[in-house]
Each structure stands twice: as C-alpha cells, then as structure tokens.
C-alpha cells in the first residue's frame, strides 16, 4: 500500500475582517491577498499548509 500523497494548500486569512479561504494554488491565494489588501488596506496572511 502506497502512502497517500498530500498536495499543499494555501490558507489566506485577513487579520482585520472575517475573510478566510483555502486554495490549492499559490497563485490564487496570492491574487486574493493582493486584491483584498488593495481594496481594503487590511493586513493579510498567506501560509502553506498540508
């Protein structure tokens, strides 16, 4: 039996409001980070999770 392969997920969290999402693509996560920060001037955190 082969071990299950895990693909990285990217967790995006706004520190100033309730926006929080999980993405399979770092590009999508980064796009939300930039868009939300530009629109709201909020602090966004993006991290890779397994």
CHARMM-style PDB file with segment names, atoms N, HN, CA, C and O in Angstrom:
ATOM      1  N   UNK     1       0.842  -1.184   0.000  1.00  0.00      PROA
ATOM      2  CA  UNK     1       0.000   0.000   0.000  1.00  0.00      PROA
ATOM      3  C   UNK     1       0.880   1.238   0.000  1.00  0.00      PROA
ATOM      4  O   UNK     1       1.758   1.383   0.851  1.00  0.00      PROA
ATOM      5  N   UNK     2       0.647   2.125  -0.951  1.00  0.00      PROA
ATOM      6  HN  UNK     2      -0.066   2.007  -1.642  1.00  0.00      PROA
ATOM      7  CA  UNK     2       1.436   3.347  -1.043  1.00  0.00      PROA
ATOM      8  C   UNK     2       0.853   4.440  -0.150  1.00  0.00      PROA
ATOM      9  O   UNK     2      -0.365   4.539  -0.005  1.00  0.00      PROA
ATOM     10  N   UNK     3       1.714   5.255   0.444  1.00  0.00      PROA
ATOM     11  HN  UNK     3       2.704   5.174   0.326  1.00  0.00      PROA
ATOM     12  CA  UNK     3       1.201   6.351   1.284  1.00  0.00      PROA
ATOM     13  C   UNK     3       0.449   7.365   0.427  1.00  0.00      PROA
ATOM     14  O   UNK     3       0.781   7.584  -0.738  1.00  0.00      PROA
ATOM     15  N   UNK     4      -0.548   7.964   1.014  1.00  0.00      PROA
ATOM     16  HN  UNK     4      -0.818   7.785   1.960  1.00  0.00      PROA
ATOM     17  CA  UNK     4      -1.315   8.998   0.315  1.00  0.00      PROA
ATOM     18  C   UNK     4      -0.428  10.212   0.077  1.00  0.00      PROA
ATOM     19  O   UNK     4       0.311  10.642   0.962  1.00  0.00      PROA
ATOM     20  N   UNK     5      -0.512  10.747  -1.113  1.00  0.00      PROA
ATOM     21  HN  UNK     5      -1.112  10.398  -1.833  1.00  0.00      PROA
ATOM     22  CA  UNK     5       0.266  11.958  -1.391  1.00  0.00      PROA
ATOM     23  C   UNK     5      -0.566  13.170  -1.020  1.00  0.00      PROA
ATOM     24  O   UNK     5      -1.754  13.255  -1.330  1.00  0.00      PROA
ATOM     25  N   UNK     6       0.066  14.073  -0.371  1.00  0.00      PROA
ATOM     26  HN  UNK     6       1.031  14.004  -0.119  1.00  0.00      PROA
ATOM     27  CA  UNK     6      -0.613  15.300   0.039  1.00  0.00      PROA
ATOM     28  C   UNK     6      -0.138  16.431  -0.841  1.00  0.00      PROA
ATOM     29  O   UNK     6       1.058  16.585  -1.089  1.00  0.00      PROA
ATOM     30  N   UNK     7      -1.067  17.204  -1.302  1.00  0.00      PROA
ATOM     31  HN  UNK     7      -2.039  17.078  -1.100  1.00  0.00      PROA
ATOM     32  CA  UNK     7      -0.701  18.388  -2.057  1.00  0.00      PROA
ATOM     33  C   UNK     7      -0.876  19.585  -1.147  1.00  0.00      PROA
ATOM     34  O   UNK     7      -1.803  19.640  -0.340  1.00  0.00      PROA
ATOM     35  N   UNK     8       0.009  20.527  -1.283  1.00  0.00      PROA
ATOM     36  HN  UNK     8       0.763  20.483  -1.939  1.00  0.00      PROA
ATOM     37  CA  UNK     8      -0.044  21.717  -0.446  1.00  0.00      PROA
ATOM     38  C   UNK     8      -1.318  22.501  -0.708  1.00  0.00      PROA
ATOM     39  O   UNK     8      -1.828  22.542  -1.828  1.00  0.00      PROA
ATOM     40  N   UNK     9      -1.811  23.109   0.333  1.00  0.00      PROA
ATOM     41  HN  UNK     9      -1.398  23.075   1.243  1.00  0.00      PROA
ATOM     42  CA  UNK     9      -2.938  24.042   0.264  1.00  0.00      PROA
ATOM     43  C   UNK     9      -2.420  25.380   0.776  1.00  0.00      PROA
ATOM     44  O   UNK     9      -1.423  25.432   1.496  1.00  0.00      PROA
ATOM     45  N   UNK    10      -3.088  26.439   0.410  1.00  0.00      PROA
ATOM     46  HN  UNK    10      -3.898  26.397  -0.175  1.00  0.00      PROA
ATOM     47  CA  UNK    10      -2.665  27.779   0.808  1.00  0.00      PROA
ATOM     48  C   UNK    10      -3.805  28.449   1.562  1.00  0.00      PROA
ATOM     49  O   UNK    10      -4.903  28.619   1.032  1.00  0.00      PROA
ATOM     50  N   UNK    11      -3.530  28.821   2.794  1.00  0.00      PROA
ATOM     51  HN  UNK    11      -2.638  28.683   3.224  1.00  0.00      PROA
ATOM     52  CA  UNK    11      -4.517  29.398   3.697  1.00  0.00      PROA
ATOM     53  C   UNK    11      -4.344  30.911   3.711  1.00  0.00      PROA
ATOM     54  O   UNK    11      -3.263  31.424   3.999  1.00  0.00      PROA
ATOM     55  N   UNK    12      -5.421  31.613   3.399  1.00  0.00      PROA
ATOM     56  HN  UNK    12      -6.300  31.197   3.166  1.00  0.00      PROA
ATOM     57  CA  UNK    12      -5.406  33.077   3.360  1.00  0.00      PROA
ATOM     58  C   UNK    12      -6.315  33.584   4.473  1.00  0.00      PROA
ATOM     59  O   UNK    12      -7.479  33.193   4.557  1.00  0.00      PROA
ATOM     60  N   UNK    13      -5.783  34.451   5.322  1.00  0.00      PROA
ATOM     61  HN  UNK    13      -4.837  34.768   5.253  1.00  0.00      PROA
ATOM     62  CA  UNK    13      -6.540  34.985   6.447  1.00  0.00      PROA
ATOM     63  C   UNK    13      -6.339  36.494   6.515  1.00  0.00      PROA
ATOM     64  O   UNK    13      -5.213  36.988   6.452  1.00  0.00      PROA
ATOM     65  N   UNK    14      -7.439  37.208   6.644  1.00  0.00      PROA
ATOM     66  HN  UNK    14      -8.353  36.806   6.695  1.00  0.00      PROA
ATOM     67  CA  UNK    14      -7.370  38.651   6.884  1.00  0.00      PROA
ATOM     68  C   UNK    14      -7.354  38.874   8.386  1.00  0.00      PROA
ATOM     69  O   UNK    14      -8.174  38.311   9.111  1.00  0.00      PROA
ATOM     70  N   UNK    15      -6.429  39.687   8.849  1.00  0.00      PROA
ATOM     71  HN  UNK    15      -5.763  40.145   8.260  1.00  0.00      PROA
ATOM     72  CA  UNK    15      -6.326  39.976  10.285  1.00  0.00      PROA
ATOM     73  C   UNK    15      -7.288  41.080  10.726  1.00  0.00      PROA
ATOM     74  O   UNK    15      -7.402  41.368  11.917  1.00  0.00      PROA
ATOM     75  N   UNK    16      -7.980  41.696   9.763  1.00  0.00      PROA
ATOM     76  HN  UNK    16      -7.887  41.461   8.795  1.00  0.00      PROA
ATOM     77  CA  UNK    16      -8.838  42.827  10.091  1.00  0.00      PROA
ATOM     78  C   UNK    16     -10.325  42.592   9.825  1.00  0.00      PROA
ATOM     79  O   UNK    16     -11.152  43.439  10.164  1.00  0.00      PROA
ATOM     80  N   UNK    17     -10.677  41.443   9.219  1.00  0.00      PROA
ATOM     81  HN  UNK    17     -10.005  40.755   8.944  1.00  0.00      PROA
ATOM     82  CA  UNK    17     -12.084  41.120   8.983  1.00  0.00      PROA
ATOM     83  C   UNK    17     -12.235  39.603   8.900  1.00  0.00      PROA
ATOM     84  O   UNK    17     -11.303  38.868   9.227  1.00  0.00      PROA
ATOM     85  N   UNK    18     -13.381  39.142   8.472  1.00  0.00      PROA
ATOM     86  HN  UNK    18     -14.138  39.740   8.206  1.00  0.00      PROA
ATOM     87  CA  UNK    18     -13.671  37.707   8.516  1.00  0.00      PROA
ATOM     88  C   UNK    18     -13.268  36.931   7.259  1.00  0.00      PROA
ATOM     89  O   UNK    18     -13.633  35.762   7.130  1.00  0.00      PROA
ATOM     90  N   UNK    19     -12.535  37.539   6.340  1.00  0.00      PROA
ATOM     91  HN  UNK    19     -12.239  38.489   6.445  1.00  0.00      PROA
ATOM     92  CA  UNK    19     -12.114  36.824   5.132  1.00  0.00      PROA
ATOM     93  C   UNK    19     -11.110  35.736   5.505  1.00  0.00      PROA
ATOM     94  O   UNK    19     -10.085  36.000   6.134  1.00  0.00      PROA
ATOM     95  N   UNK    20     -11.432  34.508   5.100  1.00  0.00      PROA
ATOM     96  HN  UNK    20     -12.264  34.294   4.589  1.00  0.00      PROA
ATOM     97  CA  UNK    20     -10.549  33.372   5.320  1.00  0.00      PROA
ATOM     98  C   UNK    20     -10.887  32.329   4.266  1.00  0.00      PROA
ATOM     99  O   UNK    20     -12.044  31.925   4.141  1.00  0.00      PROA
ATOM    100  N   UNK    21      -9.886  31.887   3.505  1.00  0.00      PROA
ATOM    101  HN  UNK    21      -8.947  32.215   3.607  1.00  0.00      PROA
ATOM    102  CA  UNK    21     -10.122  30.913   2.436  1.00  0.00      PROA
ATOM    103  C   UNK    21      -8.941  29.969   2.302  1.00  0.00      PROA
ATOM    104  O   UNK    21      -7.823  30.271   2.718  1.00  0.00      PROA
ATOM    105  N   UNK    22      -9.222  28.821   1.709  1.00  0.00      PROA
ATOM    106  HN  UNK    22     -10.131  28.576   1.371  1.00  0.00      PROA
ATOM    107  CA  UNK    22      -8.220  27.807   1.445  1.00  0.00      PROA
ATOM    108  C   UNK    22      -8.150  27.580  -0.060  1.00  0.00      PROA
ATOM    109  O   UNK    22      -9.178  27.379  -0.706  1.00  0.00      PROA
ATOM    110  N   UNK    23      -6.932  27.611  -0.625  1.00  0.00      PROA
ATOM    111  HN  UNK    23      -6.097  27.774  -0.101  1.00  0.00      PROA
ATOM    112  CA  UNK    23      -6.731  27.450  -2.062  1.00  0.00      PROA
ATOM    113  C   UNK    23      -5.779  26.301  -2.328  1.00  0.00      PROA
ATOM    114  O   UNK    23      -4.957  25.953  -1.482  1.00  0.00      PROA
ATOM    115  N   UNK    24      -5.896  25.718  -3.505  1.00  0.00      PROA
ATOM    116  HN  UNK    24      -6.564  26.001  -4.193  1.00  0.00      PROA
ATOM    117  CA  UNK    24      -4.968  24.677  -3.939  1.00  0.00      PROA
ATOM    118  C   UNK    24      -3.800  25.268  -4.709  1.00  0.00      PROA
ATOM    119  O   UNK    24      -2.802  24.586  -4.945  1.00  0.00      PROA
ATOM    120  N   UNK    25      -3.914  26.520  -5.100  1.00  0.00      PROA
ATOM    121  HN  UNK    25      -4.724  27.074  -4.909  1.00  0.00      PROA
ATOM    122  CA  UNK    25      -2.892  27.177  -5.914  1.00  0.00      PROA
ATOM    123  C   UNK    25      -2.322  28.385  -5.182  1.00  0.00      PROA
ATOM    124  O   UNK    25      -3.063  29.208  -4.644  1.00  0.00      PROA
ATOM    125  N   UNK    26      -0.988  28.481  -5.170  1.00  0.00      PROA
ATOM    126  HN  UNK    26      -0.386  27.812  -5.608  1.00  0.00      PROA
ATOM    127  CA  UNK    26      -0.378  29.656  -4.547  1.00  0.00      PROA
ATOM    128  C   UNK    26      -0.715  30.923  -5.328  1.00  0.00      PROA
ATOM    129  O   UNK    26      -0.815  32.001  -4.742  1.00  0.00      PROA
ATOM    130  N   UNK    27      -0.890  30.803  -6.643  1.00  0.00      PROA
ATOM    131  HN  UNK    27      -0.808  29.927  -7.118  1.00  0.00      PROA
ATOM    132  CA  UNK    27      -1.231  31.973  -7.458  1.00  0.00      PROA
ATOM    133  C   UNK    27      -2.607  32.512  -7.083  1.00  0.00      PROA
ATOM    134  O   UNK    27      -2.791  33.727  -7.012  1.00  0.00      PROA
ATOM    135  N   UNK    28      -3.575  31.630  -6.843  1.00  0.00      PROA
ATOM    136  HN  UNK    28      -3.425  30.643  -6.901  1.00  0.00      PROA
ATOM    137  CA  UNK    28      -4.913  32.067  -6.441  1.00  0.00      PROA
ATOM    138  C   UNK    28      -4.886  32.716  -5.063  1.00  0.00      PROA
ATOM    139  O   UNK    28      -5.548  33.727  -4.828  1.00  0.00      PROA
ATOM    140  N   UNK    29      -4.119  32.130  -4.164  1.00  0.00      PROA
ATOM    141  HN  UNK    29      -3.581  31.309  -4.355  1.00  0.00      PROA
ATOM    142  CA  UNK    29      -4.006  32.683  -2.811  1.00  0.00      PROA
ATOM    143  C   UNK    29      -3.373  34.067  -2.848  1.00  0.00      PROA
ATOM    144  O   UNK    29      -3.840  34.988  -2.178  1.00  0.00      PROA
ATOM    145  N   UNK    30      -2.323  34.211  -3.621  1.00  0.00      PROA
ATOM    146  HN  UNK    30      -1.943  33.463  -4.166  1.00  0.00      PROA
ATOM    147  CA  UNK    30      -1.641  35.496  -3.739  1.00  0.00      PROA
ATOM    148  C   UNK    30      -2.536  36.538  -4.392  1.00  0.00      PROA
ATOM    149  O   UNK    30      -2.509  37.708  -4.012  1.00  0.00      PROA
ATOM    150  N   UNK    31      -3.329  36.119  -5.371  1.00  0.00      PROA
ATOM    151  HN  UNK    31      -3.351  35.169  -5.679  1.00  0.00      PROA
ATOM    152  CA  UNK    31      -4.251  37.052  -6.036  1.00  0.00      PROA
ATOM    153  C   UNK    31      -5.272  37.594  -5.044  1.00  0.00      PROA
ATOM    154  O   UNK    31      -5.549  38.793  -5.040  1.00  0.00      PROA
ATOM    155  N   UNK    32      -5.841  36.720  -4.194  1.00  0.00      PROA
ATOM    156  HN  UNK    32      -5.616  35.745  -4.197  1.00  0.00      PROA
ATOM    157  CA  UNK    32      -6.795  37.190  -3.185  1.00  0.00      PROA
ATOM    158  C   UNK    32      -6.101  38.110  -2.197  1.00  0.00      PROA
ATOM    159  O   UNK    32      -6.647  39.144  -1.812  1.00  0.00      PROA
ATOM    160  N   UNK    33      -4.906  37.735  -1.790  1.00  0.00      PROA
ATOM    161  HN  UNK    33      -4.463  36.895  -2.102  1.00  0.00      PROA
ATOM    162  CA  UNK    33      -4.144  38.566  -0.842  1.00  0.00      PROA
ATOM    163  C   UNK    33      -3.975  39.983  -1.388  1.00  0.00      PROA
ATOM    164  O   UNK    33      -4.271  40.957  -0.695  1.00  0.00      PROA
ATOM    165  N   UNK    34      -3.507  40.097  -2.606  1.00  0.00      PROA
ATOM    166  HN  UNK    34      -3.267  39.307  -3.168  1.00  0.00      PROA
ATOM    167  CA  UNK    34      -3.264  41.411  -3.207  1.00  0.00      PROA
ATOM    168  C   UNK    34      -4.548  42.190  -3.424  1.00  0.00      PROA
ATOM    169  O   UNK    34      -4.628  43.376  -3.103  1.00  0.00      PROA
ATOM    170  N   UNK    35      -5.554  41.516  -3.971  1.00  0.00      PROA
ATOM    171  HN  UNK    35      -5.489  40.552  -4.232  1.00  0.00      PROA
ATOM    172  CA  UNK    35      -6.825  42.184  -4.262  1.00  0.00      PROA
ATOM    173  C   UNK    35      -7.486  42.714  -2.989  1.00  0.00      PROA
ATOM    174  O   UNK    35      -7.922  43.864  -2.936  1.00  0.00      PROA
ATOM    175  N   UNK    36      -7.551  41.864  -1.973  1.00  0.00      PROA
ATOM    176  HN  UNK    36      -7.197  40.930  -2.017  1.00  0.00      PROA
ATOM    177  CA  UNK    36      -8.198  42.276  -0.726  1.00  0.00      PROA
ATOM    178  C   UNK    36      -7.421  43.407  -0.046  1.00  0.00      PROA
ATOM    179  O   UNK    36      -8.018  44.362   0.451  1.00  0.00      PROA
ATOM    180  N   UNK    37      -6.108  43.298  -0.026  1.00  0.00      PROA
ATOM    181  HN  UNK    37      -5.623  42.522  -0.429  1.00  0.00      PROA
ATOM    182  CA  UNK    37      -5.286  44.343   0.592  1.00  0.00      PROA
ATOM    183  C   UNK    37      -5.435  45.679  -0.144  1.00  0.00      PROA
ATOM    184  O   UNK    37      -5.523  46.733   0.488  1.00  0.00      PROA
ATOM    185  N   UNK    38      -5.464  45.632  -1.470  1.00  0.00      PROA
ATOM    186  HN  UNK    38      -5.392  44.776  -1.983  1.00  0.00      PROA
ATOM    187  CA  UNK    38      -5.607  46.868  -2.247  1.00  0.00      PROA
ATOM    188  C   UNK    38      -6.974  47.509  -2.032  1.00  0.00      PROA
ATOM    189  O   UNK    38      -7.080  48.731  -1.933  1.00  0.00      PROA
ATOM    190  N   UNK    39      -8.016  46.688  -1.961  1.00  0.00      PROA
ATOM    191  HN  UNK    39      -7.930  45.695  -2.041  1.00  0.00      PROA
ATOM    192  CA  UNK    39      -9.379  47.206  -1.807  1.00  0.00      PROA
ATOM    193  C   UNK    39      -9.669  47.719  -0.407  1.00  0.00      PROA
ATOM    194  O   UNK    39     -10.445  48.661  -0.243  1.00  0.00      PROA
ATOM    195  N   UNK    40      -9.057  47.113   0.606  1.00  0.00      PROA
ATOM    196  HN  UNK    40      -8.426  46.348   0.473  1.00  0.00      PROA
ATOM    197  CA  UNK    40      -9.440  47.415   1.987  1.00  0.00      PROA
ATOM    198  C   UNK    40      -8.332  47.986   2.852  1.00  0.00      PROA
ATOM    199  O   UNK    40      -8.609  48.538   3.917  1.00  0.00      PROA
ATOM    200  N   UNK    41      -7.088  47.867   2.422  1.00  0.00      PROA
ATOM    201  HN  UNK    41      -6.863  47.419   1.557  1.00  0.00      PROA
ATOM    202  CA  UNK    41      -5.925  48.247   3.220  1.00  0.00      PROA
ATOM    203  C   UNK    41      -5.805  47.385   4.483  1.00  0.00      PROA
ATOM    204  O   UNK    41      -5.242  47.817   5.488  1.00  0.00      PROA
ATOM    205  N   UNK    42      -6.347  46.152   4.415  1.00  0.00      PROA
ATOM    206  HN  UNK    42      -6.804  45.801   3.599  1.00  0.00      PROA
ATOM    207  CA  UNK    42      -6.264  45.214   5.537  1.00  0.00      PROA
ATOM    208  C   UNK    42      -4.954  44.444   5.497  1.00  0.00      PROA
ATOM    209  O   UNK    42      -4.281  44.381   4.468  1.00  0.00      PROA
ATOM    210  N   UNK    43      -4.607  43.860   6.640  1.00  0.00      PROA
ATOM    211  HN  UNK    43      -5.153  43.912   7.475  1.00  0.00      PROA
ATOM    212  CA  UNK    43      -3.421  43.014   6.757  1.00  0.00      PROA
ATOM    213  C   UNK    43      -3.818  41.568   6.456  1.00  0.00      PROA
ATOM    214  O   UNK    43      -4.706  41.013   7.103  1.00  0.00      PROA
ATOM    215  N   UNK    44      -3.156  40.967   5.476  1.00  0.00      PROA
ATOM    216  HN  UNK    44      -2.434  41.418   4.950  1.00  0.00      PROA
ATOM    217  CA  UNK    44      -3.463  39.612   5.029  1.00  0.00      PROA
ATOM    218  C   UNK    44      -2.270  38.704   5.301  1.00  0.00      PROA
ATOM    219  O   UNK    44      -1.119  39.113   5.152  1.00  0.00      PROA
ATOM    220  N   UNK    45      -2.556  37.476   5.697  1.00  0.00      PROA
ATOM    221  HN  UNK    45      -3.492  37.143   5.818  1.00  0.00      PROA
ATOM    222  CA  UNK    45      -1.520  36.470   5.926  1.00  0.00      PROA
ATOM    223  C   UNK    45      -1.813  35.285   5.008  1.00  0.00      PROA
ATOM    224  O   UNK    45      -2.947  34.811   4.933  1.00  0.00      PROA
ATOM    225  N   UNK    46      -0.784  34.815   4.316  1.00  0.00      PROA
ATOM    226  HN  UNK    46       0.137  35.199   4.377  1.00  0.00      PROA
ATOM    227  CA  UNK    46      -0.908  33.630   3.475  1.00  0.00      PROA
ATOM    228  C   UNK    46       0.123  32.615   3.951  1.00  0.00      PROA
ATOM    229  O   UNK    46       1.296  32.941   4.134  1.00  0.00      PROA
ATOM    230  N   UNK    47      -0.328  31.389   4.148  1.00  0.00      PROA
ATOM    231  HN  UNK    47      -1.281  31.124   3.999  1.00  0.00      PROA
ATOM    232  CA  UNK    47       0.591  30.339   4.574  1.00  0.00      PROA
ATOM    233  C   UNK    47       0.307  29.039   3.861  1.00  0.00      PROA
ATOM    234  O   UNK    47      -0.842  28.740   3.535  1.00  0.00      PROA
ATOM    235  N   UNK    48       1.336  28.274   3.620  1.00  0.00      PROA
ATOM    236  HN  UNK    48       2.269  28.517   3.885  1.00  0.00      PROA
ATOM    237  CA  UNK    48       1.170  26.962   3.016  1.00  0.00      PROA
ATOM    238  C   UNK    48       0.899  25.944   4.101  1.00  0.00      PROA
ATOM    239  O   UNK    48       1.607  25.891   5.106  1.00  0.00      PROA
ATOM    240  N   UNK    49      -0.116  25.146   3.899  1.00  0.00      PROA
ATOM    241  HN  UNK    49      -0.692  25.190   3.082  1.00  0.00      PROA
ATOM    242  CA  UNK    49      -0.470  24.091   4.863  1.00  0.00      PROA
ATOM    243  C   UNK    49      -0.551  22.773   4.106  1.00  0.00      PROA
ATOM    244  O   UNK    49      -0.676  22.758   2.881  1.00  0.00      PROA
ATOM    245  N   UNK    50      -0.478  21.667   4.838  1.00  0.00      PROA
ATOM    246  HN  UNK    50      -0.375  21.679   5.833  1.00  0.00      PROA
ATOM    247  CA  UNK    50      -0.534  20.348   4.197  1.00  0.00      PROA
ATOM    248  C   UNK    50      -1.821  19.699   4.461  1.00  0.00      PROA
ATOM    249  OT1 UNK    50      -2.054  18.580   4.003  1.00  0.00      PROA
TER     250      UNK     50
END
